Amino acid sequence: MGASLLNAIEMPELIAQDEQVYEAKALYYAINPDAYQAMGQKLWDHRLTTPLFDSDGYVRAFEERMEQVYWASLEGSKLADINPQVRDDHRQNDAYTH
């Protein structure tokens, strides 16, 4: 789960494959304040550009899907037949389509 979150914020360099790698990364950032600050800045910058932090975009996409399901149900479509598509202008990428 942690790796998925790190990928979602476009910081895969923080993913540790095992405990030894995790400790090495922790030590690296502990003794390299510039790298630690750069990592923190990257996280801060990505809060504005990655879907993980885009709760408004998620809500818009979810609301649109629910509206599509509602209208399709009024038309007699079965839930299995409904394939809601969210317009691309609601978000910056495909994060909400999965």
C-alpha positions as CSV (number, residue, x, y, z in Angstrom):
1,M,0.0,0.0,0.0
2,G,2.8,2.4,0.8
3,A,4.4,1.9,-2.6
4,S,1.1,2.6,-4.3
5,L,0.8,5.9,-2.4
6,L,4.4,6.9,-3.3
7,N,3.8,6.1,-6.9
8,A,0.6,8.2,-6.8
9,I,2.5,11.2,-5.6
10,E,5.3,10.5,-8.2
11,M,7.9,9.7,-5.6
12,P,8.9,6.1,-6.4
13,E,12.5,6.8,-5.2
14,L,11.2,6.5,-1.7
15,I,9.9,2.9,-2.2
16,A,12.0,0.4,-0.2
17,Q,12.0,-3.2,-1.4
18,D,13.0,-4.5,2.0
19,E,13.9,-3.5,5.5
20,Q,17.6,-3.1,4.6
21,V,16.8,-0.7,1.8
22,Y,14.4,1.2,4.0
23,E,17.1,1.7,6.7
24,A,19.6,2.8,4.0
25,K,17.1,5.4,2.7
26,A,16.3,6.6,6.2
27,L,20.0,7.0,7.0
28,Y,20.6,8.8,3.7
29,Y,18.0,11.4,4.4
30,A,19.1,11.7,8.1
31,I,22.7,12.6,7.2
32,N,21.9,14.6,4.0
33,P,19.8,17.6,5.0
34,D,19.8,19.0,1.5
35,A,18.4,15.8,0.1
36,Y,15.8,15.6,2.9
37,Q,14.8,19.2,2.2
38,A,14.6,18.5,-1.6
39,M,12.4,15.4,-0.9
40,G,10.1,17.5,1.3
41,Q,9.9,20.2,-1.3
42,K,9.0,17.7,-4.0
43,L,6.3,16.3,-1.8
44,W,5.0,19.8,-1.2
45,D,5.0,20.6,-4.9
46,H,3.3,17.4,-5.8
47,R,0.4,18.1,-3.5
48,L,-0.9,20.5,-6.2
49,T,-0.3,18.3,-9.2
50,T,-1.0,14.7,-8.3
51,P,-4.4,13.0,-8.0
52,L,-3.7,11.7,-4.5
53,F,-4.2,15.2,-3.2
54,D,-6.8,16.3,-5.6
55,S,-9.9,15.6,-3.5
56,D,-12.0,18.1,-5.5
57,G,-11.2,16.3,-8.7
58,Y,-12.1,13.0,-7.2
59,V,-15.4,14.3,-5.9
60,R,-16.3,15.8,-9.3
61,A,-15.4,12.5,-11.0
62,F,-17.4,10.5,-8.5
63,E,-20.4,12.8,-8.7
64,E,-20.4,12.6,-12.5
65,R,-20.3,8.8,-12.4
66,M,-23.2,8.7,-10.0
67,E,-25.2,11.0,-12.3
68,Q,-24.4,8.7,-15.2
69,V,-25.5,5.7,-13.3
70,Y,-28.7,7.5,-12.2
71,W,-29.7,8.5,-15.8
72,A,-28.8,5.1,-17.2
73,S,-31.0,3.4,-14.6
74,L,-33.9,5.7,-15.5
75,E,-33.4,4.5,-19.1
76,G,-33.7,0.9,-18.0
77,S,-30.0,0.0,-18.3
78,K,-28.7,-2.8,-16.1
79,L,-25.9,-1.8,-13.8
80,A,-23.6,-4.3,-15.5
81,D,-24.3,-2.4,-18.8
82,I,-23.3,1.0,-17.5
83,N,-19.8,2.1,-18.4
84,P,-19.4,5.6,-17.0
85,Q,-16.8,7.8,-18.7
86,V,-15.5,10.8,-16.9
87,R,-14.5,13.9,-19.0
88,D,-10.8,14.6,-19.1
89,D,-11.4,18.3,-18.2
90,H,-12.2,17.2,-14.6
91,R,-8.7,16.0,-13.8
92,Q,-5.1,16.0,-15.0
93,N,-4.8,12.2,-15.6
94,D,-6.5,8.9,-15.4
95,A,-6.2,8.3,-11.7
96,Y,-9.9,8.3,-11.1
97,T,-10.8,5.9,-13.9
98,H,-9.5,2.8,-12.1
